[in-house]
Amino acid sequence: MTKKQLSVLGFESTDLVDSFGSSTSLAPLNANHKPTYNEQGIVEHTRTQELAIEAYQAKARFAVSKLQDVYEHATVTFDDTSRFITETKERAGRSQSHQACADEWCGRLVSTAAKQMMGVAEVSGYRIGEEVHRSVYPPEQEKPRGFFAWLRGE
């Protein structure tokens, strides 16, 4: 079993075949080559980007599952609420004018409940989306000023 060679960027060697059938390797020409300072910076930056991409992916997956929870709960709650309102509306023994009031009230209540629950679900989805799109990079912190910088007013 042979050990895979790492490229300057820290990736495993990848053999590419061009349109003429010849093989090209992304591995460095000299495997014993010690990466330069700039090359090390590229590797570190690439690792940071990979970590950021994985963090965005994890945030998106988590957000989608939480949105599912919100929508399922809103649907079940609305179903229970509308069932209760409908049962209340259909109770027997009311006078005609009382039934007309109950019909009007229940119709508006179902509409209001639907609008409010939908509004909460929409706002929740929007806010969850904001968090998904928030940068995973920590905010840059201002370097503390030294005593002489403070004296110069910098």
N, C-alpha and C positions, 0 to 999 in steps of 0.2 A: 504494500500500500504506500503510495507516494504522498508526501505532504504538499498541499496546494500552496503555491506561491502567492504572496500578497502584493498588490500593486502599491505604488507610492501613496495612493489615497486610502489604503487599508482594505481594498476590495480583493476578493479572490480573483486570480488570473482568469480572464475570459478570452477564449479563442474565437475570433471572428473570421468568417469566410466571406471574402469579397465576391463580386460578380464573376471573377475569373477563376474562382476555386482555390485561390491561395489563402493561407491562414495568416491572420494577424493577431498578435497578442497584445493585451493592454497592460501586461506586466512590465515592470521596468527592465531595460536592457541589462543592467547590472544589479543582480539580486542582492549583492552585498553593499549596495549604495545606501549610505546613511542619509535619510531625508534632510533637506535643508530647513532652515527656520521657516521660510515661506511655505514649503511643502507641509511641514508640521501644522502650520496655521490653517492651511486648506483642510487637512484631515480633521482638525478640531472643529472647524466651522461646519464641515460636512456632517460630523457626528451631532452637533448642535441642531442642525436642520433636520436630521433624521429623527431626533428626539422630539422636536417641535411637531413634525408631521404625525408621529405616533400619538402625541398628546392631542392634536386636533381630531384625529380619528377616534380616540377614546372619548373625547368630549361629545362628538357627534353621535356616537352609538349610545352613550348614556342619555343624551338629550332626547333622542328618538324614543327610547324606552320610557322616559318620563312623560313625553307628549302622549304616548299611547295610554299611559296610566290616567292622565288628565282627561283624555277624550272618552275612555271607557267609563270612568267614574261619572263624567257629565252625562253620558248617554243613559247609564243605569239610573242615575238620580232623576233625570228628566222623565224617564219612563215611569218610575215610581210616583213622581209628582203628578204627571198627567193622568195616570191611572186613578189616583186619589181624587183629583179634581173631577174627572169624568164620572166616577162613582157618586160623588157628592151631587153633581148636576142631575144625575138620573134617579135620585131618590124619589119615591112616590109620596103622594099625600099632600102635595102643594097646590095652592090655588093657582089659577092661570097667571095672575099678575106676579105672584111670588116666583113661579117657574120662569117667567120672562126675566126677572131680576137675576135669578140664579144662572140662567143661560148666559146673560150678558157678562156677569161677574166671572164665571168660569172661563168663558171664551177669552176675555182680556187677561185673566190670570195665566192661562196656558201660554198665550202670546208673550206676556211679560217674562214669565219663567224661562221660556225659550230664548228670548233676547238676552236676558241677564246671564244665563249659563253659557250661551254661545260667546258673549262678550268676555266672560272670565276665561274661557278656553282660548279665545283668540289672543287676549293679552298675555296669558301664560305662555302660549306658543311664541309670541313675539319676544318676551323677556328671556325665555330659554334660548331662542335664536341669538339674541344679543350676547349671551354668555358663551355660546359656541363660537361666535366670531370674535370674541375678545382675545387679544394676543396672549399667547402662552409665555412669551418672553417677559421676564421681570422688568418693571419700569427702571429706567436708568436713574441711578442715584447721583446726586450732586456730590462731588468730592469735597471733603472738608477743607476749608481754607486754612492755610498756615498763619502763624502769627505775623510774619512780615507781609503777607498778602493782605491781611486785615489792616495793618498799619498803612499800606499803600492805597487802601480803599478798593481793592480788586474783588 
